Amino acid sequence: MNNKNKAIYIVESRDTRLAIKYDLTNDAIEGIVASRGENYTYLNKVFAAKIVNIVDSLDGVFLDIGAKENAFMTKRELCKALDITYAKVKQVPIKQLVKRNQLILAQVSREAYQSKGASLKAEISIVGKYFVLLPQTKGIKYSRKINPRTLDLTLQNRLTEKGAAIGFIVRSQVAETNDTEAVYGDLMRLIDVWERMLNQFRLTPNMRCLYEPDTFEDEVYRRLYEMRQTRLYVQRDEERDALIAMGVQKNDIDKQIASDINTLTLLEKLKALLAGNVFKTPSGAQFTIDELEAFTIIDIDSATYTGDQTKDDFAFGLNLEAAKSIRQLLLLRQIAGVIIIDFIHMPAEVQTRFLEKCREEFFTRDDDFSVHGFTALGLLEITRKREKPSLKALMSFDYKCGDLYHLALVSMENQLRRLSNHTNTKRAMVVCEEPLYIYLRQRPIDGSIFGLSLKYEKRKRTASSYAIQTLPE
């Protein structure tokens, strides 16, 4: 019997994959992982990188990692990779330390930008669900949210034993679960990844990628999956096998037809979440969010909120509630960069208390937030580290207008599957807006996959970006 209260639906189109975590009890989307085939990234990948150029004038070397532009590693990082004390060789020419075509174990620390190649670092880090493995060090570090003394005693002893041989950080997610076996299993998986990576580096004669983090399945496992609370619904056996390899329990995964009506309904909920800009807090107050190219603006509207507190208490309470809802939305929509929030006005002493709460509970460094304080106009300035586009931008042809056409394609292909699986339809017409029409004329959907013959027709913009019409045979 399935008594899990959360479900993860994995759905996809030709170039987009989505994992949507859905809270069945509260009827709410709780998390999203999205991947697009064209959004290739080198960030955090580990390479056996080949030295192709030594430049003493730049105090570093250029290395081939298979990218368009060669990556760069500073002499200081190179010394770490070679296990040489930098201070001892600071004045020594790099050519005396390494030679061309030599392989170096390195991790991409910064993506390539315009004509500049990626940057490499020597200290490898491998992120898991409960730990960050630092395999070239020893000892245990804890997230600020964790009191080590509150952990299960058996788990503490096992971690202490491992920490004597290898370094790792215990993430805050450990405090959110009582499943000590799952926690320890995640650490052992990361150690196994490192050992396999190291063996490959020692044996490889050529440049190669040794470790590729943040694969779709890896993100699903780390960000969405909770053992014994979550059931996953996948389309393909390959997805099932990859998730099991990550650490997902075999009994938690079901094969499903992604054109199931529940999945299509969930895609509509996701569209509403990304397309909307007016949201409510639990008590009924509203806030609007405008995701612009340079920054994101959020405004709190107290007109719909009623209460009998004093003016200061009212503002403080409403702003705290709004901050919690805003945090959830920023994480769900994967919004980063500069964020400006117009909270209800508070006196200076109340603002100080509010900032402390924000830093401790809502906009924390664990989620890559930095709270910079209130401006002279009373606007709260927040930044969040940007590593990838927001979900709305990722799902759109034109990120500036947020058209969500890639999301429409996911929905369209799954509706075609459902039409094929549940009706006798052999021919169908896809009537869509001009950008989608142009895209589909250039890259038509292979209707034979669904047993359908497809035609396309252009129409002006309406409430929906496309519609599917059954045609007679």
Buried (B, 14 or more C-beta within 10 A) or exposed (E): EEEBBBBBBBBBBEBBBBBBBBEEEEEEBBBBBBBBEEEEBBBBBBBBBBBBEBEEEEEBBBBBBBBEBBBBBBBBBBBBBBEBEBEEBEEEEBEEBBEEEBBBBBBBBBBBEEEEBBBBBBBBBBBBBBBBBBBBBEEBEBBEBBEEEEBBEEBBEBBEEBBEEBBBBBBBBBBEBEBBEBBBBBBBBBBEBBEEBBEBBEEEEEBBBBBEBBEBBBBBBBBBBBBBEBBBBBBEEEBBBBBBEBBBBEEBBEEBEBBBEEBBEBBEBBBEBBEEEEBBBEBEBBBBBEBEEEBBBBBBBBEEBEEEEEEEEBBBBBBBBBBBBBBBBBBBBBBBBBBBBBBBEBEEEBBEEBBEBBBEEBBBEEEEBEBEEBEEEEBBBBBBEEEBBBBBBBBBBEBEEBBBBBBBBBBBBBBBBBBBEEEEBBBBBBBBBEBBBBBBEEEEBEBEEBEBBBEBEBBEEEEEBBBBEEEEE
